[in-house]
Amino acid sequence: MKKIASIIAVVFTLMVITSGVYAAAKDTYEFKGGAVGKVTFNHKAHQDLGISCQKCHHKDEAGKEQNCSSCHNKDSKVKPKDAFHNSCKKCHEEGKKGPTKCGDCHKKK
């Protein structure tokens, strides 16, 4: 019985770890972008450049890394548009790499 419980615990642990890795491995994200058109963000490309997670992601009071919308939404002090423009555009300008003009990121279909 102890072996079965141990096996179940190991399988459960592996499932939790694997699901976390899978969730973190999403390559691209799409944001609405308002009237100027949606923005597709290539998360993997930024990771591959060696940009640290902390450059963009904040941690909550418990120290857990958050996704964009958990901090920046229509009810937050810093709206998503301002957070992205202040962080993404600023980083691109400082590094002289990446898009800095509206139409470079925002695409209408």
Backbone as a chain_set.jsonl record, in Angstrom:
{"seq": "MKKIASIIAVVFTLMVITSGVYAAAKDTYEFKGGAVGKVTFNHKAHQDLGISCQKCHHKDEAGKEQNCSSCHNKDSKVKPKDAFHNSCKKCHEEGKKGPTKCGDCHKKK", "coords": {"N": [[0.828, -1.198, 0.0], [2.002, 1.21, 0.729], [3.793, 1.523, -1.34], [2.116, 1.998, -3.52], [0.93, 4.413, -2.764], [3.208, 6.009, -2.755], [3.946, 5.904, -5.452], [1.722, 7.138, -6.623], [2.009, 9.68, -5.495], [4.44, 10.495, -6.662], [3.75, 10.472, -9.407], [1.729, 12.408, -9.401], [3.212, 14.67, -8.591], [4.975, 14.909, -10.777], [3.109, 15.483, -12.763], [2.186, 17.991, -11.946], [4.562, 19.514, -12.099], [5.181, 19.234, -14.84], [2.913, 20.43, -16.028], [3.263, 23.057, -15.209], [5.652, 23.756, -16.501], [4.822, 23.499, -19.142], [2.872, 25.511, -19.259], [4.474, 27.751, -18.933], [5.867, 27.704, -21.245], [4.631, 28.779, -23.467], [4.766, 30.15, -26.662], [3.898, 32.539, -28.04], [1.884, 35.452, -27.384], [-1.237, 37.091, -27.63], [-2.503, 40.325, -27.686], [-5.25, 42.556, -27.279], [-5.016, 45.313, -28.063], [-6.554, 47.562, -28.681], [-8.122, 50.198, -30.644], [-6.18, 50.57, -32.559], [-5.296, 48.145, -33.376], [-4.492, 44.607, -32.931], [-1.837, 43.177, -30.901], [0.803, 41.013, -31.314], [2.837, 39.195, -29.291], [5.991, 37.845, -29.086], [6.96, 35.748, -26.885], [8.818, 33.666, -26.48], [10.931, 34.392, -28.177], [11.952, 36.616, -26.849], [12.777, 35.405, -24.474], [14.762, 33.739, -25.525], [16.638, 35.627, -26.205], [17.774, 36.097, -23.844], [16.667, 37.798, -22.011], [15.795, 38.681, -18.793], [13.195, 37.318, -16.731], [12.267, 39.024, -14.747], [12.601, 41.509, -15.816], [10.282, 42.22, -17.111], [8.15, 41.043, -15.691], [6.345, 41.392, -12.653], [6.426, 40.602, -9.134], [4.056, 39.204, -6.832], [2.758, 39.954, -3.511], [3.364, 37.628, -2.145], [5.578, 36.797, -3.404], [5.337, 35.496, -5.804], [5.705, 35.217, -9.292], [3.955, 37.189, -11.63], [1.475, 37.253, -14.298], [0.884, 39.562, -17.029], [-1.815, 40.612, -17.07], [-2.693, 40.157, -14.482], [-1.79, 42.194, -12.908], [-2.084, 44.485, -14.464], [-4.88, 45.85, -15.609], [-8.197, 46.959, -16.607], [-9.062, 48.14, -14.256], [-6.852, 48.793, -12.775], [-4.189, 50.829, -11.344], [-2.035, 51.389, -13.049], [-2.603, 51.18, -16.307], [-2.952, 48.576, -18.855], [-2.079, 49.446, -21.449], [-0.37, 51.628, -20.835], [1.525, 50.323, -19.238], [2.682, 48.472, -21.039], [3.606, 50.19, -23.094], [5.371, 51.817, -21.623], [7.197, 49.942, -20.697], [7.884, 47.95, -22.765], [8.263, 49.491, -25.206], [10.072, 51.396, -24.288], [12.256, 49.759, -23.565], [12.937, 48.738, -26.082], [13.692, 51.101, -27.368], [15.869, 51.937, -25.784], [17.629, 49.778, -26.115], [18.002, 49.942, -28.781], [16.811, 48.1, -30.468], [14.185, 46.202, -31.88], [10.631, 46.888, -32.353], [9.36, 50.271, -32.414], [7.466, 51.993, -33.318], [3.957, 52.661, -33.687], [2.528, 51.105, -35.719], [4.334, 49.069, -36.048], [4.002, 47.218, -34.03], [1.215, 47.054, -33.562], [-1.349, 45.531, -35.335], [-3.884, 45.601, -37.703], [-6.565, 43.532, -38.751]], "CA": [[0.0, 0.0, 0.0], [2.896, 2.355, 0.772], [4.362, 1.68, -2.682], [1.088, 2.606, -4.371], [0.825, 5.816, -2.345], [4.436, 6.674, -3.221], [3.85, 6.019, -6.908], [0.708, 8.164, -6.889], [2.608, 10.968, -5.128], [5.438, 10.82, -7.683], [3.025, 10.784, -10.637], [1.066, 13.695, -9.183], [4.256, 15.688, -8.594], [5.426, 15.069, -12.161], [2.036, 16.146, -13.504], [2.186, 19.399, -11.553], [5.764, 20.129, -12.668], [5.034, 19.263, -16.291], [1.909, 21.424, -16.414], [3.875, 24.368, -14.995], [6.611, 23.971, -17.578], [4.05, 23.689, -20.365], [2.238, 26.825, -19.208], [5.511, 28.758, -19.09], [6.529, 27.542, -22.532], [3.849, 29.334, -24.576], [5.666, 30.95, -27.487], [3.386, 33.87, -28.36], [0.675, 35.945, -26.738], [-1.924, 38.096, -28.436], [-3.203, 41.326, -26.89], [-6.269, 43.237, -28.091], [-4.381, 46.474, -28.693], [-7.477, 48.668, -28.905], [-8.546, 50.612, -31.985], [-5.057, 50.554, -33.506], [-5.058, 46.768, -33.806], [-3.94, 43.655, -31.97], [-0.383, 43.054, -30.789], [1.271, 39.658, -31.066], [4.112, 39.268, -28.575], [6.732, 36.596, -29.136], [7.572, 35.544, -25.573], [9.98, 32.783, -26.623], [12.031, 35.145, -28.789], [12.538, 37.441, -25.792], [13.496, 34.482, -23.593], [15.951, 33.285, -26.254], [17.607, 36.724, -26.187], [18.359, 36.13, -22.505], [16.036, 38.837, -21.198], [15.324, 38.056, -17.558], [11.747, 37.396, -16.472], [12.02, 40.171, -13.872], [12.62, 42.736, -16.62], [8.892, 42.528, -17.466], [7.18, 40.512, -14.733], [6.405, 41.771, -11.243], [6.033, 39.545, -8.205], [3.022, 39.626, -5.9], [3.221, 40.058, -2.124], [3.867, 36.32, -1.724], [6.8, 36.534, -4.147], [5.046, 34.716, -7.006], [5.731, 35.98, -10.526], [2.606, 37.386, -12.155], [1.343, 37.571, -15.714], [0.575, 40.98, -17.235], [-3.185, 41.007, -16.728], [-2.983, 40.06, -13.048], [-1.498, 43.517, -12.333], [-2.495, 45.572, -15.359], [-6.201, 45.643, -16.19], [-8.96, 48.21, -16.705], [-9.284, 48.702, -12.928], [-5.583, 49.017, -12.085], [-3.608, 52.164, -11.362], [-1.277, 51.451, -14.307], [-3.369, 50.453, -17.328], [-2.109, 47.74, -19.713], [-1.459, 50.253, -22.513], [0.747, 52.381, -20.258], [2.553, 49.376, -18.788], [3.38, 47.936, -22.206], [4.349, 51.254, -23.763], [6.476, 52.25, -20.758], [8.18, 48.873, -20.536], [8.322, 47.376, -24.049], [8.769, 50.515, -26.124], [11.254, 51.984, -23.649], [13.332, 48.778, -23.683], [13.32, 48.701, -27.492], [14.403, 52.346, -27.674], [17.159, 51.915, -25.08], [18.484, 48.76, -26.721], [18.036, 50.178, -30.226], [16.354, 46.868, -31.118], [12.75, 45.953, -31.746], [9.715, 47.911, -32.874], [9.079, 51.435, -31.57], [6.361, 52.753, -33.908], [2.643, 52.038, -33.474], [2.231, 50.083, -36.719], [5.281, 47.953, -35.954], [3.45, 46.237, -33.087], [-0.235, 46.949, -33.727], [-1.762, 45.09, -36.672], [-5.329, 45.436, -37.922], [-6.855, 42.457, -39.704]], "C": [[0.87, 1.258, 0.0], [3.504, 2.62, -0.609], [3.379, 2.39, -3.6], [0.951, 4.094, -4.043], [2.035, 6.606, -2.825], [4.398, 6.904, -4.723], [2.857, 7.115, -7.281], [1.281, 9.547, -6.584], [3.618, 11.415, -6.184], [4.757, 11.227, -8.986], [2.356, 12.155, -10.52], [2.081, 14.837, -9.244], [4.751, 15.955, -10.011], [4.38, 15.783, -13.01], [2.028, 17.647, -13.21], [3.376, 20.119, -12.181], [5.628, 20.277, -14.179], [4.026, 20.312, -16.725], [2.452, 22.831, -16.228], [4.856, 24.711, -16.086], [5.872, 24.24, -18.876], [3.428, 25.084, -20.392], [3.269, 27.926, -19.445], [6.106, 28.751, -20.492], [5.733, 28.096, -23.714], [4.717, 30.316, -25.356], [5.18, 32.377, -27.729], [2.102, 34.177, -27.595], [0.079, 37.014, -27.63], [-2.718, 39.011, -27.516], [-4.126, 42.111, -27.806], [-5.728, 44.483, -28.771], [-5.295, 47.628, -29.036], [-7.772, 48.949, -30.366], [-7.426, 50.536, -33.017], [-4.659, 49.149, -33.942], [-4.355, 45.921, -32.764], [-2.411, 43.641, -32.0], [-0.066, 41.596, -30.501], [2.67, 39.766, -30.474], [4.777, 37.904, -28.594], [7.539, 36.442, -27.848], [8.851, 34.727, -25.693], [11.176, 33.527, -27.209], [12.729, 36.015, -27.749], [13.311, 36.585, -24.797], [14.806, 34.047, -24.236], [17.032, 34.361, -26.311], [18.278, 36.856, -24.815], [17.798, 37.232, -21.623], [15.444, 38.166, -19.961], [13.83, 38.268, -17.368], [11.402, 38.667, -15.689], [12.035, 41.5, -14.624], [11.185, 43.183, -16.933], [7.894, 42.152, -16.372], [7.434, 40.985, -13.308], [6.078, 40.548, -10.4], [4.961, 40.094, -7.276], [3.603, 39.652, -4.485], [3.805, 38.753, -1.604], [5.156, 35.944, -2.461], [6.608, 35.713, -5.405], [5.011, 35.638, -8.226], [4.329, 36.023, -11.134], [2.615, 37.573, -13.67], [0.857, 39.01, -15.843], [-0.794, 41.381, -16.693], [-3.513, 40.862, -15.247], [-2.692, 41.391, -12.352], [-2.127, 44.641, -13.155], [-3.799, 45.213, -16.059], [-6.955, 46.962, -16.166], [-9.176, 48.894, -15.353], [-7.995, 49.065, -12.195], [-5.107, 50.461, -12.226], [-2.83, 52.374, -12.668], [-1.988, 50.559, -15.322], [-2.429, 49.643, -18.226], [-1.367, 48.546, -20.786], [-0.23, 50.985, -21.978], [1.88, 51.459, -19.82], [3.357, 48.86, -19.967], [4.208, 49.019, -22.901], [5.551, 51.685, -22.931], [7.562, 51.189, -20.631], [8.743, 48.419, -21.879], [8.975, 48.41, -24.944], [10.053, 51.124, -25.572], [12.464, 51.059, -23.789], [13.846, 48.721, -25.12], [14.118, 49.948, -27.872], [15.795, 52.35, -27.043], [18.14, 50.932, -25.722], [18.684, 48.938, -28.209], [17.739, 48.899, -31.022], [14.856, 46.752, -30.908], [11.915, 47.129, -32.208], [9.48, 49.045, -31.879], [7.928, 52.279, -32.103], [5.068, 51.959, -33.779], [2.396, 50.856, -34.418], [3.191, 48.907, -36.721], [4.749, 46.844, -35.054], [1.962, 45.98, -33.345], [-0.584, 46.607, -35.164], [-3.279, 44.936, -36.725], [-5.52, 44.327, -38.925], [-7.859, 42.91, -40.699]], "O": [[0.53, 2.252, -0.642], [3.707, 3.768, -1.003], [3.76, 3.276, -4.365], [0.866, 4.929, -4.943], [1.897, 7.751, -3.255], [4.773, 7.972, -5.206], [3.131, 7.929, -8.163], [1.056, 10.488, -7.346], [3.646, 12.587, -6.558], [5.145, 12.22, -9.603], [2.42, 12.963, -11.447], [1.827, 15.858, -9.883], [4.927, 17.11, -10.398], [4.721, 16.592, -13.874], [1.883, 18.466, -14.117], [3.222, 21.208, -12.734], [5.929, 21.335, -14.731], [4.265, 21.02, -17.703], [2.13, 23.718, -17.019], [4.89, 25.85, -16.552], [6.263, 25.127, -19.635], [3.453, 25.76, -21.42], [2.964, 28.928, -20.092], [6.782, 29.704, -20.88], [6.133, 27.895, -24.861], [5.331, 31.209, -24.772], [5.963, 33.323, -27.635], [1.348, 33.281, -27.216], [0.799, 37.753, -28.302], [-3.499, 38.553, -26.681], [-3.817, 42.308, -28.981], [-5.97, 44.681, -29.962], [-4.84, 48.6, -29.639], [-7.686, 48.062, -31.215], [-7.691, 50.447, -34.216], [-3.778, 48.986, -34.786], [-3.715, 46.432, -31.844], [-1.785, 44.035, -32.984], [-0.601, 41.011, -29.559], [3.57, 40.353, -31.075], [4.184, 36.915, -28.163], [8.659, 36.943, -27.739], [9.86, 35.061, -25.072], [12.31, 33.313, -26.781], [13.954, 36.14, -27.762], [14.376, 36.985, -24.326], [15.841, 33.991, -23.571], [18.213, 34.044, -26.449], [19.225, 37.625, -24.646], [18.39, 37.566, -20.596], [14.686, 37.202, -20.07], [13.276, 39.28, -17.797], [10.378, 39.303, -15.937], [11.534, 42.504, -14.119], [10.907, 44.38, -17.011], [6.91, 42.858, -16.153], [8.565, 40.982, -12.82], [5.516, 39.573, -10.899], [4.944, 41.285, -6.964], [4.792, 39.401, -4.289], [4.655, 38.769, -0.713], [5.756, 34.905, -2.183], [7.582, 35.274, -6.017], [4.379, 36.694, -8.206], [3.613, 35.022, -11.148], [3.615, 37.992, -14.254], [0.457, 39.612, -14.847], [-0.92, 42.358, -15.956], [-4.524, 41.399, -14.795], [-3.287, 41.685, -11.315], [-2.635, 45.62, -12.607], [-3.826, 44.39, -16.974], [-6.405, 47.979, -15.745], [-9.444, 50.095, -15.305], [-8.055, 49.598, -11.087], [-5.556, 51.205, -13.098], [-2.957, 53.416, -13.311], [-1.972, 49.333, -15.205], [-1.25, 49.974, -18.35], [-0.172, 48.348, -21.002], [0.83, 50.962, -22.603], [3.055, 51.776, -20.007], [4.586, 48.814, -19.906], [5.366, 48.795, -23.254], [6.635, 51.897, -23.475], [8.736, 51.525, -20.473], [9.951, 48.497, -22.104], [10.108, 48.229, -25.39], [11.011, 51.342, -26.314], [13.566, 51.515, -24.095], [15.055, 48.661, -25.347], [15.1, 49.863, -28.609], [16.776, 52.721, -27.687], [19.329, 51.222, -25.853], [19.435, 48.192, -28.838], [18.318, 48.648, -32.079], [14.331, 47.16, -29.872], [12.428, 48.226, -32.426], [9.41, 48.825, -30.67], [7.46, 53.186, -31.415], [5.087, 50.728, -33.763], [2.093, 49.749, -33.973], [2.909, 47.869, -37.32], [5.015, 45.666, -35.291], [1.51, 44.834, -33.347], [-0.174, 47.298, -36.096], [-3.878, 44.237, -35.908], [-4.726, 44.188, -39.856], [-8.235, 42.145, -41.588]]}, "num_chains": 1, "name": "protein.A"}
